[in-house]
Amino acid sequence: MKIFIYSLIAIAFALIVFNITLLDFDNLLGGDSLIALIGIIASLCAVCILLIFKISKNIEEKTKR
């Protein structure tokens, strides 16, 4: 499970980097830049959720001992 979570986090970071390359800094809220911003925000949310899940699994392991 640990490797799966780390791989999902790596994929989310790769999506963030990919979406940053699609940004047009002259027009951030128009066209493909808006879609890229939404993708960046969604990927950041996915990373936060995965980190919370990882921390909860660590807490669950410690309370079982």
Backbone torsions as a table, in degrees:
resi	resn	phi	psi	omega
1	MET	NA	-34.6	-177.4
2	LYS	-64.8	-41.8	-179.8
3	ILE	-67.0	-37.5	179.4
4	PHE	-63.3	-43.7	179.7
5	ILE	-65.2	-43.7	179.1
6	TYR	-64.0	-37.0	178.7
7	SER	-68.4	-38.0	176.4
8	LEU	-65.2	-37.9	176.4
9	ILE	-64.7	-40.5	178.5
10	ALA	-64.6	-40.4	178.0
11	ILE	-63.9	-41.0	179.2
12	ALA	-64.0	-41.2	177.3
13	PHE	-65.9	-36.2	177.0
14	ALA	-64.5	-38.5	176.8
15	LEU	-66.1	-35.7	176.9
16	ILE	-63.1	-46.5	-179.6
17	VAL	-63.5	-42.6	179.2
18	PHE	-61.8	-44.0	-179.2
19	ASN	-69.1	-29.8	175.9
20	ILE	-64.0	-35.3	179.3
21	THR	-69.1	-21.0	-179.6
22	LEU	-86.7	-9.2	-176.9
23	LEU	-70.4	139.0	171.6
24	ASP	-109.7	105.9	-171.6
25	PHE	-70.8	-14.3	175.9
26	ASP	-77.8	-29.4	-177.7
27	ASN	-139.3	78.4	-174.2
28	LEU	-70.6	-29.2	-174.6
29	LEU	-103.4	23.2	-179.6
30	GLY	-133.9	144.7	173.6
31	GLY	66.5	-135.3	-177.1
32	ASP	-70.7	-21.4	179.7
33	SER	-65.8	-37.9	178.4
34	LEU	-65.3	-40.9	178.0
35	ILE	-65.7	-39.1	177.9
36	ALA	-65.3	-39.9	177.5
37	LEU	-63.1	-41.9	177.5
38	ILE	-62.9	-40.1	177.3
39	GLY	-64.2	-39.1	178.0
40	ILE	-65.3	-45.1	179.8
41	ILE	-63.8	-42.0	179.0
42	ALA	-64.2	-40.3	178.6
43	SER	-67.4	-38.1	176.4
44	LEU	-64.5	-38.3	176.4
45	CYS	-64.1	-40.6	178.9
46	ALA	-63.3	-41.0	178.4
47	VAL	-63.5	-44.0	179.5
48	CYS	-62.0	-43.5	-180.0
49	ILE	-64.3	-42.3	179.3
50	LEU	-65.9	-38.2	177.9
51	LEU	-67.1	-39.6	176.2
52	ILE	-63.2	-41.7	178.1
53	PHE	-62.5	-42.1	179.1
54	LYS	-63.6	-42.9	178.8
55	ILE	-64.9	-39.7	179.2
56	SER	-66.2	-36.2	176.4
57	LYS	-66.3	-38.6	177.4
58	ASN	-64.1	-41.3	178.7
59	ILE	-65.4	-40.3	179.1
60	GLU	-63.1	-39.7	176.9
61	GLU	-62.6	-42.9	-177.7
62	LYS	-69.7	-33.4	179.8
63	THR	-77.6	-21.6	177.6
64	LYS	-74.5	-24.8	-178.1
65	ARG	-77.9	NA	NA
